[in-house]
Amino acid sequence: GRQLKVPRATPTLTGDIEKDFGARAAVDYSRQDNAKVRSAFAWDDQALYVAWQVMDETPWVNGADAPEFLYARGDTVDVQLGTDPQADPRRDKAEAGDLRLSIGPFQGKPVAVLYRRVAGAAGKRPMAFNSGVYKNYVMESVTFPEDVKRVVKVADDRRGYTVEAAIPWAGLGVTARPGLRLRGDVGVTHGNKAGNDTVLRSYWANLSTGLVSDEVEELMMVPPNWGELVLE
C-alpha cells in the first residue's frame, strides 16, 4: 500500500542527495538504528533518477568475486521495478517486465547489474544461481549496463555513503509519461565487518527481508511486497 509521487526534474548528480533531489520525493527506512537509509527519486523523459544515502559503519565494501554476486557479498544499492503497468500486482513471482538493478563496488568501480527473471523482449542472457535450498535458479537475463550513470561518495567520517544514479528509460523498456504508475521498491544491502557477506537487507516497501542466509532467496524479487511509484 505504500505510494510515492515522483517529481519531474533533472537533478545534477553531485553526491549530495539533499542538494540534488531535495526532500519532496524522499523516503526514510531502516531495520536497524545504525543502518538508516534515505532514498529519493526524480524523472524526466530520458531517465529515472534514484539516490540512496546510507548509514554504514564499513561503507561501500563488497567482497564479491564476480559482479553478479554483489547483492550477496556486501554493500549494494538496489531498485526493483515492474515495468508492465498491466501486470497483476498480486503476482507471487517475477514475470516479464519485472527487473532488479543493483549497484555495488567491484574491483574499485561502481558496477550496475540488471536482473530479469523472465527476459521477455529484452532477450535472454541467462545465469544460474545456487544455494543450500535452491539449485539452478535461472535469471533469464543478467546484464551490466554501462549507460547507467552512477556517482558514489563515501562520507568523510567513514560512517556512510551516498549513491546517485541516472537510469535510462530505454534500457528499462519504459516510455515515461506523467501519471504513469509503476510497482517497485528501493533498498540497500549491508555487508559484515569483514566485507564479504550480506548480513542485512533494508527496503522501503518490502518488509519481509530478514533472511540473509540463502543467496537465491536474497536474489528473488517479490512483486506483491512492492509499493507504487507515480510519475508526476
MIDOSE-1310 file (N, C-alpha, C; in nm, 2 decimals, decimal comma, always signed):
residues 232
grql	+0,08/-0,12/+0,00/+0,00/+0,00/+0,00/+0,08/+0,13/+0,00; +0,21/+0,12/+0,00/+0,30/+0,24/+0,01/+0,30/+0,30/-0,13; +0,30/+0,43/-0,14/+0,30/+0,50/-0,26/+0,39/+0,62/-0,25; +0,46/+0,65/-0,36/+0,55/+0,77/-0,36/+0,53/+0,84/-0,49
kvpr	+0,50/+0,97/-0,49/+0,49/+1,05/-0,60/+0,62/+1,11/-0,64; +0,66/+1,08/-0,77/+0,80/+1,11/-0,82/+0,79/+1,24/-0,90; +0,86/+1,35/-0,86/+0,85/+1,47/-0,93/+0,93/+1,47/-1,06; +0,88/+1,55/-1,15/+0,95/+1,56/-1,28/+1,06/+1,66/-1,26
atpt	+1,19/+1,62/-1,27/+1,30/+1,70/-1,26/+1,42/+1,63/-1,31; +1,53/+1,71/-1,34/+1,65/+1,65/-1,39/+1,76/+1,69/-1,29; +1,78/+1,62/-1,19/+1,88/+1,65/-1,09/+2,03/+1,64/-1,14; +2,11/+1,73/-1,09/+2,25/+1,72/-1,12/+2,31/+1,62/-1,01
ltgd	+2,38/+1,52/-1,06/+2,43/+1,42/-0,96/+2,56/+1,46/-0,91; +2,57/+1,51/-0,79/+2,69/+1,55/-0,73/+2,73/+1,47/-0,61; +2,64/+1,38/-0,56/+2,67/+1,30/-0,44/+2,61/+1,36/-0,32; +2,54/+1,48/-0,33/+2,47/+1,54/-0,22/+2,32/+1,53/-0,24
iekd	+2,26/+1,43/-0,18/+2,12/+1,39/-0,20/+2,03/+1,51/-0,17; +2,06/+1,58/-0,06/+1,97/+1,69/-0,03/+1,97/+1,80/-0,13; +2,09/+1,84/-0,18/+2,10/+1,94/-0,28/+2,04/+1,90/-0,41; +2,07/+1,77/-0,45/+2,04/+1,73/-0,58/+1,89/+1,69/-0,60
fgar	+1,83/+1,63/-0,49/+1,69/+1,58/-0,50/+1,60/+1,65/-0,41; +1,64/+1,72/-0,30/+1,55/+1,78/-0,21/+1,48/+1,67/-0,13; +1,37/+1,72/-0,05/+1,30/+1,63/+0,03/+1,17/+1,59/-0,02; +1,13/+1,64/-0,14/+0,99/+1,62/-0,19/+0,96/+1,47/-0,22
aavd	+1,06/+1,40/-0,28/+1,04/+1,26/-0,31/+1,13/+1,17/-0,24; +1,16/+1,20/-0,11/+1,25/+1,12/-0,03/+1,17/+1,03/+0,07; +1,22/+0,92/+0,09/+1,17/+0,82/+0,19/+1,28/+0,78/+0,28; +1,25/+0,76/+0,41/+1,34/+0,71/+0,51/+1,30/+0,57/+0,56
ysrq	+1,39/+0,48/+0,57/+1,36/+0,35/+0,62/+1,48/+0,28/+0,68; +1,46/+0,18/+0,76/+1,57/+0,11/+0,82/+1,52/-0,01/+0,89; +1,61/-0,11/+0,91/+1,58/-0,22/+1,00/+1,67/-0,21/+1,13; +1,77/-0,13/+1,13/+1,85/-0,11/+1,25/+1,88/+0,04/+1,26
dnak	+1,90/+0,09/+1,38/+1,93/+0,23/+1,40/+2,06/+0,27/+1,35; +2,16/+0,18/+1,34/+2,29/+0,22/+1,29/+2,30/+0,19/+1,14; +2,19/+0,17/+1,07/+2,19/+0,14/+0,93/+2,07/+0,21/+0,86; +2,05/+0,33/+0,89/+1,93/+0,41/+0,84/+1,96/+0,45/+0,69
vrsa	+1,85/+0,46/+0,61/+1,87/+0,49/+0,47/+1,77/+0,59/+0,43; +1,81/+0,68/+0,35/+1,72/+0,78/+0,28/+1,73/+0,76/+0,13; +1,62/+0,74/+0,06/+1,62/+0,73/-0,08/+1,54/+0,84/-0,14; +1,57/+0,88/-0,27/+1,49/+0,98/-0,34/+1,48/+0,95/-0,48
fawd	+1,38/+1,00/-0,55/+1,35/+0,98/-0,69/+1,32/+1,11/-0,76; +1,35/+1,10/-0,89/+1,30/+1,21/-0,99/+1,30/+1,14/-1,12; +1,23/+1,21/-1,22/+1,23/+1,16/-1,35/+1,22/+1,27/-1,46; +1,27/+1,24/-1,58/+1,24/+1,32/-1,69/+1,22/+1,23/-1,81
dqal	+1,21/+1,28/-1,93/+1,18/+1,20/-2,05/+1,29/+1,09/-2,08; +1,41/+1,12/-2,03/+1,52/+1,03/-2,06/+1,55/+0,93/-1,96; +1,53/+0,96/-1,83/+1,58/+0,87/-1,73/+1,50/+0,87/-1,60; +1,51/+0,77/-1,52/+1,47/+0,76/-1,38/+1,59/+0,79/-1,30
yvaw	+1,58/+0,88/-1,20/+1,69/+0,92/-1,12/+1,66/+0,87/-0,98; +1,76/+0,80/-0,92/+1,74/+0,74/-0,78/+1,86/+0,77/-0,70; +1,84/+0,80/-0,57/+1,95/+0,82/-0,48/+1,94/+0,75/-0,35; +2,05/+0,71/-0,29/+2,05/+0,64/-0,17/+2,15/+0,71/-0,08
qvmd	+2,11/+0,75/+0,04/+2,21/+0,80/+0,15/+2,20/+0,70/+0,26; +2,31/+0,63/+0,28/+2,32/+0,51/+0,37/+2,41/+0,53/+0,49; +2,36/+0,50/+0,61/+2,44/+0,50/+0,73/+2,51/+0,36/+0,73; +2,64/+0,36/+0,74/+2,71/+0,23/+0,73/+2,84/+0,24/+0,80
etpw	+2,87/+0,15/+0,90/+3,00/+0,16/+0,97/+3,12/+0,11/+0,89; +3,09/+0,03/+0,79/+3,20/-0,01/+0,70/+3,15/+0,02/+0,55; +3,16/+0,15/+0,52/+3,09/+0,20/+0,40/+3,15/+0,15/+0,26; +3,06/+0,11/+0,18/+3,09/+0,08/+0,04/+3,20/-0,02/+0,02
vnga	+3,18/-0,14/+0,08/+3,27/-0,25/+0,08/+3,20/-0,37/+0,03; +3,26/-0,45/-0,06/+3,19/-0,57/-0,11/+3,30/-0,67/-0,16; +3,28/-0,79/-0,11/+3,39/-0,89/-0,14/+3,35/-0,99/-0,25; +3,26/-0,95/-0,34/+3,21/-1,04/-0,45/+3,33/-1,08/-0,54
dape	+3,33/-1,20/-0,59/+3,43/-1,24/-0,68/+3,39/-1,23/-0,83; +3,26/-1,19/-0,85/+3,20/-1,17/-0,98/+3,09/-1,07/-0,95; +3,06/-0,97/-1,05/+2,97/-0,87/-1,02/+2,82/-0,92/-1,00; +2,79/-1,03/-1,06/+2,65/-1,08/-1,04/+2,62/-1,12/-0,90
flya	+2,73/-1,14/-0,82/+2,71/-1,18/-0,68/+2,72/-1,06/-0,58; +2,73/-0,94/-0,63/+2,75/-0,83/-0,54/+2,64/-0,82/-0,43; +2,51/-0,85/-0,47/+2,40/-0,84/-0,38/+2,41/-0,93/-0,26; +2,49/-1,03/-0,27/+2,50/-1,13/-0,16/+2,63/-1,12/-0,08
rgdt	+2,72/-1,03/-0,12/+2,86/-1,03/-0,06/+2,90/-0,90/+0,01; +2,80/-0,81/+0,03/+2,83/-0,68/+0,10/+2,74/-0,57/+0,06; +2,80/-0,45/+0,05/+2,72/-0,33/+0,03/+2,67/-0,32/-0,12; +2,54/-0,29/-0,14/+2,49/-0,26/-0,27/+2,37/-0,16/-0,24
vdvq	+2,33/-0,09/-0,35/+2,20/-0,02/-0,35/+2,12/-0,09/-0,46; +1,99/-0,07/-0,45/+1,90/-0,16/-0,53/+1,77/-0,09/-0,56; +1,72/-0,10/-0,68/+1,59/-0,06/-0,72/+1,52/-0,17/-0,80; +1,40/-0,20/-0,77/+1,32/-0,30/-0,84/+1,20/-0,24/-0,90
lgtd	+1,16/-0,28/-1,02/+1,05/-0,22/-1,09/+0,97/-0,33/-1,16; +0,84/-0,31/-1,17/+0,76/-0,38/-1,26/+0,72/-0,28/-1,37; +0,78/-0,31/-1,49/+0,76/-0,21/-1,60/+0,64/-0,23/-1,68; +0,56/-0,34/-1,66/+0,44/-0,36/-1,73/+0,32/-0,31/-1,64
pqad	+0,26/-0,20/-1,67/+0,15/-0,15/-1,59/+0,03/-0,24/-1,59; +0,02/-0,33/-1,68/-0,10/-0,42/-1,69/-0,08/-0,55/-1,61; +0,04/-0,57/-1,55/+0,07/-0,70/-1,48/-0,01/-0,70/-1,35; -0,05/-0,82/-1,31/-0,12/-0,84/-1,19/-0,04/-0,80/-1,07
prrd	-0,08/-0,70/-0,99/+0,01/-0,66/-0,87/+0,02/-0,76/-0,77; -0,07/-0,87/-0,77/-0,07/-0,97/-0,67/+0,01/-1,09/-0,72; +0,08/-1,08/-0,83/+0,16/-1,20/-0,88/+0,26/-1,23/-0,78; +0,28/-1,36/-0,75/+0,38/-1,40/-0,65/+0,52/-1,42/-0,70
kaea	+0,54/-1,42/-0,83/+0,67/-1,44/-0,88/+0,70/-1,33/-0,99; +0,82/-1,30/-1,01/+0,86/-1,20/-1,11/+0,82/-1,26/-1,25; +0,77/-1,17/-1,33/+0,73/-1,20/-1,47/+0,80/-1,11/-1,57; +0,76/-1,12/-1,70/+0,82/-1,03/-1,80/+0,79/-0,89/-1,76
gdlr	+0,89/-0,81/-1,77/+0,88/-0,66/-1,73/+0,93/-0,63/-1,59; +0,94/-0,74/-1,51/+1,00/-0,72/-1,37/+1,15/-0,72/-1,38; +1,21/-0,63/-1,31/+1,36/-0,62/-1,31/+1,41/-0,57/-1,18; +1,54/-0,60/-1,16/+1,61/-0,55/-1,04/+1,74/-0,50/-1,09
lsig	+1,77/-0,37/-1,05/+1,90/-0,31/-1,08/+1,98/-0,29/-0,95; +2,09/-0,35/-0,94/+2,18/-0,34/-0,82/+2,31/-0,27/-0,86; +2,36/-0,18/-0,77/+2,49/-0,12/-0,80/+2,57/-0,14/-0,67; +2,70/-0,19/-0,70/+2,79/-0,22/-0,59/+2,93/-0,20/-0,63
pfqg	+3,02/-0,20/-0,53/+3,17/-0,18/-0,57/+3,23/-0,31/-0,61; +3,29/-0,31/-0,73/+3,36/-0,43/-0,77/+3,49/-0,39/-0,83; +3,60/-0,44/-0,77/+3,73/-0,41/-0,81/+3,75/-0,26/-0,83; +3,70/-0,19/-0,73/+3,73/-0,05/-0,72/+3,63/+0,04/-0,80
kpva	+3,54/-0,02/-0,87/+3,45/+0,06/-0,95/+3,30/+0,03/-0,92; +3,21/+0,13/-0,92/+3,07/+0,10/-0,90/+3,01/+0,03/-1,03; +2,97/-0,09/-1,01/+2,92/-0,17/-1,13/+2,77/-0,18/-1,11; +2,69/-0,17/-1,22/+2,55/-0,19/-1,23/+2,52/-0,32/-1,28
vlyr	+2,43/-0,40/-1,22/+2,39/-0,53/-1,26/+2,24/-0,53/-1,27; +2,19/-0,57/-1,39/+2,04/-0,57/-1,42/+2,00/-0,71/-1,43; +1,90/-0,75/-1,35/+1,85/-0,89/-1,34/+1,70/-0,89/-1,39; +1,67/-0,99/-1,48/+1,54/-1,01/-1,52/+1,51/-1,16/-1,51
rvag	+1,41/-1,20/-1,42/+1,38/-1,34/-1,40/+1,32/-1,39/-1,53; +1,24/-1,32/-1,60/+1,18/-1,35/-1,73/+1,22/-1,25/-1,83; +1,30/-1,29/-1,93/+1,37/-1,19/-2,01/+1,27/-1,11/-2,10; +1,17/-1,18/-2,16/+1,07/-1,12/-2,25/+1,14/-1,06/-2,37
aagk	+1,10/-0,94/-2,40/+1,15/-0,87/-2,52/+1,30/-0,83/-2,50; +1,34/-0,83/-2,38/+1,48/-0,78/-2,35/+1,59/-0,88/-2,41; +1,55/-1,00/-2,44/+1,64/-1,10/-2,49/+1,71/-1,18/-2,37; +1,74/-1,30/-2,40/+1,79/-1,39/-2,30/+1,95/-1,38/-2,29
rpma	+1,99/-1,36/-2,17/+2,14/-1,37/-2,13/+2,14/-1,44/-2,00; +2,11/-1,57/-1,99/+2,08/-1,64/-1,87/+2,20/-1,66/-1,78; +2,18/-1,66/-1,65/+2,28/-1,71/-1,55/+2,20/-1,79/-1,45; +2,26/-1,89/-1,40/+2,20/-1,98/-1,29/+2,27/-1,95/-1,16
fnsg	+2,18/-1,95/-1,05/+2,23/-1,92/-0,92/+2,19/-2,04/-0,83; +2,27/-2,07/-0,73/+2,25/-2,19/-0,64/+2,27/-2,15/-0,50; +2,20/-2,22/-0,41/+2,22/-2,20/-0,27/+2,19/-2,34/-0,20; +2,19/-2,33/-0,07/+2,16/-2,46/+0,00/+2,03/-2,52/-0,02
vykn	+1,93/-2,43/-0,06/+1,79/-2,48/-0,08/+1,76/-2,48/-0,23; +1,81/-2,39/-0,31/+1,77/-2,38/-0,45/+1,89/-2,42/-0,54; +1,86/-2,50/-0,64/+1,96/-2,54/-0,74/+1,92/-2,50/-0,87; +2,01/-2,43/-0,94/+1,99/-2,39/-1,08/+1,87/-2,30/-1,09
yvme	+1,86/-2,19/-1,01/+1,76/-2,09/-1,02/+1,81/-1,99/-1,13; +1,74/-1,99/-1,24/+1,78/-1,91/-1,35/+1,72/-1,77/-1,36; +1,81/-1,68/-1,37/+1,77/-1,54/-1,42/+1,79/-1,54/-1,57; +1,68/-1,52/-1,64/+1,69/-1,54/-1,79/+1,78/-1,43/-1,85
svtf	+1,80/-1,32/-1,78/+1,88/-1,21/-1,83/+1,96/-1,14/-1,72; +2,09/-1,15/-1,73/+2,18/-1,07/-1,63/+2,27/-0,99/-1,72; +2,26/-0,86/-1,71/+2,35/-0,77/-1,79/+2,41/-0,67/-1,70; +2,51/-0,60/-1,76/+2,59/-0,50/-1,69/+2,59/-0,37/-1,76
pedv	+2,47/-0,29/-1,75/+2,45/-0,18/-1,84/+2,55/-0,06/-1,81; +2,62/-0,02/-1,91/+2,72/+0,09/-1,89/+2,66/+0,22/-1,91; +2,53/+0,23/-1,96/+2,47/+0,36/-1,97/+2,40/+0,41/-1,85; +2,41/+0,33/-1,74/+2,36/+0,38/-1,61/+2,46/+0,47/-1,55
krvv	+2,43/+0,60/-1,54/+2,53/+0,69/-1,48/+2,52/+0,67/-1,33; +2,64/+0,66/-1,26/+2,64/+0,64/-1,12/+2,75/+0,73/-1,05; +2,71/+0,79/-0,94/+2,80/+0,87/-0,86/+2,80/+0,82/-0,72; +2,92/+0,80/-0,67/+2,93/+0,74/-0,53/+3,02/+0,84/-0,45
kvad	+2,98/+0,86/-0,33/+3,05/+0,95/-0,24/+3,05/+0,89/-0,10; +3,17/+0,85/-0,05/+3,18/+0,80/+0,09/+3,20/+0,92/+0,18; +3,13/+0,91/+0,29/+3,13/+1,02/+0,39/+3,27/+1,04/+0,44; +3,31/+1,17/+0,47/+3,44/+1,20/+0,52/+3,47/+1,13/+0,65
drrg	+3,37/+1,11/+0,73/+3,39/+1,04/+0,86/+3,38/+0,89/+0,85; +3,37/+0,84/+0,73/+3,36/+0,69/+0,70/+3,25/+0,63/+0,78; +3,14/+0,70/+0,80/+3,02/+0,64/+0,87/+2,90/+0,62/+0,77; +2,93/+0,63/+0,64/+2,82/+0,61/+0,55/+2,86/+0,64/+0,41
ytve	+2,77/+0,64/+0,31/+2,80/+0,67/+0,18/+2,67/+0,71/+0,10; +2,68/+0,78/-0,01/+2,57/+0,82/-0,10/+2,60/+0,76/-0,24; +2,49/+0,71/-0,30/+2,50/+0,67/-0,44/+2,38/+0,74/-0,51; +2,41/+0,80/-0,62/+2,31/+0,86/-0,71/+2,32/+0,80/-0,85
aaip	+2,21/+0,77/-0,91/+2,21/+0,70/-1,04/+2,11/+0,76/-1,14; +2,14/+0,77/-1,26/+2,05/+0,81/-1,37/+2,03/+0,68/-1,46; +1,91/+0,63/-1,46/+1,88/+0,50/-1,53/+1,80/+0,53/-1,65; +1,86/+0,51/-1,77/+1,78/+0,55/-1,89/+1,65/+0,46/-1,91
wagl	+1,54/+0,53/-1,94/+1,42/+0,45/-1,96/+1,43/+0,35/-2,07; +1,51/+0,39/-2,17/+1,52/+0,29/-2,29/+1,57/+0,16/-2,24; +1,67/+0,16/-2,15/+1,72/+0,03/-2,11/+1,62/-0,05/-2,02; +1,52/+0,02/-1,96/+1,42/-0,05/-1,88/+1,30/-0,09/-1,96
gvta	+1,29/-0,04/-2,09/+1,18/-0,07/-2,17/+1,06/+0,00/-2,14; +1,07/+0,13/-2,09/+0,96/+0,21/-2,04/+0,96/+0,34/-2,12; +0,84/+0,38/-2,16/+0,81/+0,51/-2,21/+0,75/+0,59/-2,10; +0,82/+0,69/-2,05/+0,78/+0,76/-1,93/+0,68/+0,87/-1,97
rpgl	+0,58/+0,89/-1,89/+0,48/+0,99/-1,91/+0,42/+1,03/-1,78; +0,37/+1,16/-1,76/+0,30/+1,20/-1,64/+0,18/+1,10/-1,61; +0,17/+1,06/-1,48/+0,06/+0,98/-1,44/+0,09/+0,83/-1,45; +0,21/+0,79/-1,51/+0,24/+0,65/-1,52/+0,26/+0,60/-1,38
rlrg	+0,21/+0,48/-1,35/+0,22/+0,41/-1,22/+0,30/+0,29/-1,24; +0,40/+0,27/-1,16/+0,49/+0,16/-1,17/+0,50/+0,09/-1,03; +0,48/-0,03/-1,02/+0,51/-0,10/-0,90/+0,66/-0,11/-0,88; +0,71/-0,10/-0,76/+0,85/-0,11/-0,74/+0,90/-0,09/-0,60
dvgv	+1,03/-0,10/-0,58/+1,08/-0,08/-0,44/+1,23/-0,03/-0,46; +1,28/+0,02/-0,34/+1,41/+0,07/-0,34/+1,47/+0,02/-0,21; +1,60/-0,01/-0,21/+1,66/-0,06/-0,08/+1,81/-0,07/-0,09; +1,87/-0,13/+0,01/+2,02/-0,15/+0,02/+2,05/-0,28/+0,08
thgn	+2,17/-0,33/+0,06/+2,22/-0,45/+0,13/+2,34/-0,40/+0,21; +2,36/-0,45/+0,33/+2,47/-0,41/+0,42/+2,56/-0,53/+0,44; +2,69/-0,51/+0,43/+2,79/-0,62/+0,45/+2,83/-0,63/+0,59; +2,90/-0,74/+0,62/+2,95/-0,76/+0,76/+3,08/-0,68/+0,77
kagn	+3,14/-0,68/+0,89/+3,26/-0,61/+0,91/+3,38/-0,66/+0,83; +3,38/-0,79/+0,79/+3,49/-0,84/+0,71/+3,47/-0,80/+0,56; +3,35/-0,75/+0,53/+3,33/-0,70/+0,39/+3,31/-0,81/+0,29; +3,26/-0,93/+0,33/+3,25/-1,04/+0,23/+3,11/-1,11/+0,23
dtvl	+3,02/-1,05/+0,31/+2,89/-1,12/+0,31/+2,78/-1,02/+0,35; +2,66/-1,04/+0,29/+2,55/-0,95/+0,32/+2,48/-1,00/+0,45; +2,47/-0,91/+0,55/+2,41/-0,95/+0,67/+2,28/-0,88/+0,71; +2,24/-0,78/+0,62/+2,12/-0,70/+0,65/+2,07/-0,65/+0,52
rsyw	+1,94/-0,66/+0,50/+1,87/-0,60/+0,38/+1,76/-0,51/+0,43; +1,77/-0,38/+0,38/+1,67/-0,28/+0,42/+1,60/-0,23/+0,30; +1,47/-0,23/+0,30/+1,39/-0,18/+0,18/+1,27/-0,09/+0,23; +1,23/+0,00/+0,14/+1,12/+0,09/+0,16/+0,99/+0,02/+0,18
anls	+0,96/-0,07/+0,08/+0,82/-0,13/+0,08/+0,82/-0,27/+0,13; +0,92/-0,35/+0,08/+0,92/-0,49/+0,12/+0,98/-0,51/+0,26; +0,90/-0,54/+0,36/+0,94/-0,56/+0,49/+0,98/-0,70/+0,53; +0,96/-0,79/+0,43/+1,00/-0,93/+0,45/+1,14/-0,96/+0,40
tglv	+1,24/-0,90/+0,46/+1,38/-0,91/+0,41/+1,47/-0,96/+0,52; +1,42/-1,03/+0,62/+1,50/-1,07/+0,73/+1,60/-1,18/+0,69; +1,57/-1,26/+0,59/+1,65/-1,37/+0,55/+1,78/-1,33/+0,48; +1,89/-1,36/+0,54/+2,02/-1,33/+0,47/+2,11/-1,45/+0,47
sdev	+2,05/-1,57/+0,47/+2,13/-1,69/+0,48/+2,12/-1,78/+0,35; +2,04/-1,73/+0,26/+2,02/-1,81/+0,13/+2,03/-1,71/+0,01; +2,13/-1,73/-0,07/+2,16/-1,63/-0,17/+2,06/-1,63/-0,28; +1,99/-1,74/-0,31/+1,88/-1,73/-0,41/+1,76/-1,66/-0,35
eelm	+1,72/-1,68/-0,23/+1,61/-1,61/-0,17/+1,65/-1,46/-0,16; +1,77/-1,43/-0,14/+1,81/-1,28/-0,14/+1,80/-1,22/-0,27; +1,81/-1,30/-0,38/+1,81/-1,25/-0,52/+1,67/-1,23/-0,57; +1,58/-1,31/-0,52/+1,44/-1,32/-0,58/+1,37/-1,18/-0,56
mvpp	+1,29/-1,14/-0,66/+1,20/-1,03/-0,65/+1,07/-1,08/-0,59; +1,00/-0,99/-0,51/+0,87/-1,03/-0,45/+0,77/-0,92/-0,49; +0,71/-0,93/-0,61/+0,63/-0,82/-0,65/+0,51/-0,78/-0,56; +0,44/-0,88/-0,49/+0,33/-0,84/-0,41/+0,37/-0,75/-0,29
nwge	+0,50/-0,75/-0,26/+0,55/-0,67/-0,15/+0,60/-0,53/-0,19; +0,59/-0,50/-0,32/+0,64/-0,37/-0,37/+0,54/-0,26/-0,34; +0,58/-0,14/-0,35/+0,50/-0,02/-0,34/+0,46/+0,03/-0,48; +0,43/+0,16/-0,49/+0,39/+0,21/-0,62/+0,46/+0,35/-0,63
lvle	+0,52/+0,37/-0,75/+0,58/+0,50/-0,79/+0,48/+0,56/-0,89; +0,45/+0,69/-0,87/+0,36/+0,76/-0,96/+0,44/+0,88/-1,01; +0,45/+0,88/-1,15/+0,53/+0,99/-1,21/+0,44/+1,11/-1,22; +0,48/+1,22/-1,15/+0,40/+1,34/-1,15/+0,43/+1,42/-1,28
